[in-house]
Amino acid sequence: MSAPHLLSSNEQAPVRVPGYLSVRAAAESLGIRERSVLGLIERRRLTSTRLGRMHFIPTREVQAYGVVRRLRLRRSRRRGRRAA
């Protein structure tokens, strides 16, 4: 039987809200840094709901942004191949 995991003073327990992702979870889902997700929120490309200092982003919005991001990456790769 293992001892329960105790959080250190600087570690926060993950907060889960159904239908929403934290900044960290959104970043992992999109394959980008947390700072980049915050930048998307600041530029209003992603909306978020705040609870204190934490942002929660609708899961559907993160998924939709991921689709758009993948399409942009494909287009930019195609352009790069043609130019080369």
LOMIMI-855619 format. One record per residue: x, y, z of N, C-alpha, C in turn. Coordinates in pm, whole numbers, plus 50000, padded with zeros to 5 digits. Example, Ala and Ser with C-alpha at 12.3 -4.5 7.8 and 13.67 -1.06 7.14 Angstrom:
2
513194943150780512304955050780513204967050780 512854977550708513674989450714512905000350787 
# end
This chain:
84
500844988350000500005000050000500895012450000 500685021149902501545032949892500935044649967 501815053650007501385065750078500735075349978 499725082950021499105092449930500085103349890 499935108249769500805118849718500475131749791 501455137749851501255150449919501795161649831 501045172249818501455183449735502435192249810 503475196449740504395205849802503735219549802 504315229049871503705242249887503555249649755 504435247049655504325254149528503585246249421 503095234449455502385225949361500885227349384 500135228649275498685230049287497995217349241 496935213649310496135202349267495375206349142 495305197549042494585201148920493105202948948 492535213548891491115216248905490465212148774 489435204048782488765199348661487335204448659 486955210148546485615215048526485085208348399 483975201048407483455194048289483215203648172 483705199948054483505208047935484545219047916 485495219948009486525230348002487895224248025 488915230747971490295226547993491075237648060 492025234048142492935243848201493895248348092 494655258748119495655263548024496665252347997 497085245548100498055234648084497505223547996 496265219448022495655208647944495445212947799 495055225447777494875230647641496215230747567 497265234847636498595235247575499035221147535 498825211547623499195197647591498395192547473 497115195747470496235191347362496665197147228 497085209647228497465216547104498935214547067 499715209547161501145207647134501925220547135 501485230047217502175242947229502435245847377 503145256647405503465260147543502285267047612 502255266547743501215273247820501205288247791 502385293847778502505308147749501845311747616 501945302747519501315304847389499795304747401 499275295847485497815295347507497365308547570 498115313447667497755326247729497785337547626 498735336947534498805346847426497585346147336 497115334047306495905332347225494695338147297 494645336547429493555342247507493625357447503 494825362947521495005377547518494605383447383 494945376147274494615380947139493195377247097 492445371247188491045367447168490845357047058 491825348647039491665337346947491065325447019 491205325247150490525315547237489835323547347 488625319247382487945325647494488195317547619 488115324047732488285316747858487375322747963 487085314548061486365318948178487355318248293 487375328648373488335328848483487665325048614 488415317848692488035314548828489235318548912 489155330348972490315335749041491395338948940 492575332948956493685335348864493765324848754 492875315248756492935304248660491985306648543 492445303148423491625303848303491085289948271 489835289248226489265276748178488745279248038 489165270947945488855272647803487895261447763 486805264847692485875254347649486605243747564 486355231147594487005220047525486735220747375 485505223747336485165224447193485975235147122 486205246247188486965257147127488425253047106 488985246047202490375241247188490455231447072 489485222447061489485212746951489345219846817 488465229646808488275237146684489535244746646 490185250846743491425258046715492505248346668 492535236546726493515226346684493345222646538 492105221546490491835218446350492355229746262 492025242146297492475253746219493995254346217 494615251746330496075252346340496725241946250 496165229746249496715219246163496575222746015 495455228745977495265232945838496285243545799 496525253145888497515263645859498905257545841 499245248045927500565241645917500715234345784 499655227245742499715220045614499915229745499 499165240745501499275250545393500665256545387 501215259945504502545266045505503605256045459 503435243445489504385233245443504315231645292 503095231945237502945230845092503595242545022 503395254445073503995266345012505515265345015 506035260545126507485259145139508065249345039 507355238745011507835228644914507825234344773 506795241944740506705247544605507815257644580 508115265544681509125276044666510525270144654 510715258544713512065252644713512435246144583 
# end
